[in-house]
Amino acid sequence: MKYLDLDLNFKAHPVTKDVTKKVDDSAVLTSLKNLIKTANFERPFHPEIGCQVYSLLFEQMTPEVLSSISKTIKYVVENFEPRVELLSINVTPIQSAIVIDLEYRI
């Protein structure tokens, strides 16, 4: 067990009755999702932690907006998740949605 984070669902472990934990790959993946879903100024005492993805979702999907989404994700991952080496980000618009593929190394 290399990485250990709390499970933010705060479910009790069936045997120990303690808060369940996320370990290794699962802990890092959950951290990445939380960072990308967090808006600036959403975390008390840490206004610098956040990503602008939600504010960009309702813009017209031009190449500039797709590039901005990619840049904001790259910024938040590289600056606030030291366990990850980001290899690539691919942002693809599909009908009325976007697909974000992250390739990373733990």
N, C-alpha and C positions, 0 to 999 in steps of 0.2 A: 504494500500500500504506500504509494508515493505522495498522492495528493488527497486531501480530505477537506470537505466543506459540509456545512449544514444543509439539509434538504429544506428549502424555504417553504415547503408545504406544511412543515411542522407536524407531521404525522408521528404518532408514537410507535416505536418499535414493538412488535407484538410480544416479544419475550422480555426485553429489558425495560420497556415502558419509557425509554429515553427517546429524545428526538432522533429521527433517522438521519443518516449521513449519506452524502454522495462521495464516491471514491474514484480516484484516478481519472480515466477518460470522461466518465460521467460528470465528475466535478468540474472539469475544465469546460466541457460543452455547456453545462448549465451556466457557468460564469460568463461565457461568451454570449449566450442568449440574453442574459440579464443586462450585460453592458450595452448590447445593441438596442434593446428595448427601452433603456433608460434615457429620458430626455435631460438636457442640461437643466440645472437648478432643481432637479427632482430629489436628489439625495441631500439630506440636511448636512451642512458643514463641508460638503464637497461639490460645489456648483460646477467645478471643472469636469467632473465625470459625467459623461452623457454623449448621446449620439443624436443626430438630427434626422434619422430615418423617418420617423412618424410625421414630422413637419414637411418632408419632401414627398410623401406618398400621394398627396392629392394635387401635386403639380402635374402639368402636362409632361409626359415622359419623352423629353428631348434627350439627345446625347449629353447635353450639359447637366441635366438633372441626374441622369444615370451615373455620370462621372462624379457628381457631388455626393451621391449615395455611397459610391465606392470609396471616396476620399474620407468621408466621415466615419465609415466603418473601419477603415485602415487606421485612422488616427486613434480611435478609442481602443482598438485591440492592441496596437503597438505601444500605447502609453499606459494602459491600465491592466493588461493581462500579461505579466512577465513570464508565465509558464508556456506561452505560445509563440512560435515563430510563424508568422503569416507568410504563406507561399504565393497565394493568388486569391483574388476576389473577382467573381463574375456576376454582374447584375444584368438580368435579362427580363425585358417586359414581355408578358404573355397576356394577351387580351386586356382585361381590367386588373391585372395583378403584376407583381414582379417576383422573380425568383432570384434569390441571393445564394450563390454557392461560395463557400469559404473552403480553401484548402490550406491546412496548417499542420505544423509538426509540434508535438508536445515535447 
